Amino acid sequence: MKKVEAVIKPFKLDEVKNALSQIGVQGLTVTEVRGFGRQKGHKEQYRGAEYTVDLVPKVKVEVVVGDDKAAGVVEAITKAARTGEIGDGKIFVSSLEQVIRIRTGEKGESAV
């Protein structure tokens, strides 16, 4: 099994959710996060004063799927989240040793 984590722009969340549901992803976790990458934040003006926003608001989407679906999930997220601008985000794919459904005790891919 694979865990796919994507850090994306907040306004792209609905497009990513729709793309994932179209390929059969049944569950995901969404977290509001803040951070920076190469852009190191950006400058804004408020009441005439310029200040730097160091931590940019983002959304983290986490999906757990079988090994065979991971590439499709990555492709769907990439297409849905891309704007072509700096700060589109990152996707991280990692292996999971085990998944357990608390309610039933199911283990492995059947618990996803």
N, C-alpha and C positions, 0 to 999 in steps of 0.2 A: 504494500500500500504506500501511497505517496501523500504528503501534505503539501499543498500548493498555497503559498502566502503571496498576496499581491498588495503592494502599497500604491494606491492610485489617487487621482484627483477626486475630491468629493462629488463633483457634478457628473462624474462618469459612472457612479455607482449603479444607477438604474439600468444603464446600457449593459454593464457587466453582469448584473443579476439576470437580465433577460437573455443574454448570450449563454450563460451557464444553464439556465433552465431549458433552453432550446436543445442543448446537447445531452440533457438527461440528468444533470446534477440535481440531487434532491435536497441537499442541505448545505448551508454555509454559515459562517460566523462573520459578522461585521463589527469592527471596532473603530471609533474615531481616535486618530493618533496625530501627533505632531512631530516633525523632524526636518532635517535638511540633507541635501546631497551636494552635488557639485556646485549648485547655484548658491549655496550658503545663505539662503533666505532672499529677501528683497527689500527695497526701500519704499516707504509709503509716506504720504503727507497727511497730517491731521491738524486742523486749525493753524495752518501755515508753518508748522514745525515738521521737519523731516525726521523720520525715525526708521530703524531697521527692524524688520520682522525676521528674527533668527530661526524660529521654528515654524515652518509652514504647515497649516492644517492639511491632513491627508486622511484617507480611509484605508484600513487594512481589511482585506477579504481573505478568509481562510477556508479552504475546501480540502476534504479528505476523500480520495478516490482510489480505486484499484490501479495497479501499475499500468494496465492497458488503456486507461482513460486519461492519464496525466498529460500526455502530449496534446490531446484535444482540449483539455481545460486551459493549458497554457496558451494555445493558439486562440481560443475564444476570448480570453482575458486580454491578450495582446491586441487583437483587432478592435475590441469594444472600448478599451481604455486609451488607445493611441489618439493624440491630438497633433503630434508632430512638433510640439513645443517642449522647451526645457521643463523638467519636473513632471513628466508623464508617469514616472514611478518605476518600480522594480517588481520582479516576480522571483520568488525563491521556492525551489522544489527540494523537499527532503524526504528521506525514507522513514517510515514508521515501523517500529517493532511490533506493536500490538495496539488494537483498539478493542475496548470493552463497552458494551451497552449496559449501563447501570441497571436499568429496569429489569432486563431479562437475563443478564449475564452472558449474552451472546458475545463471541470473540471473533476477531478477524474481519474480513470483508462483509460478512453478514451483519456485523454490528454497525456498519456505515450506513 
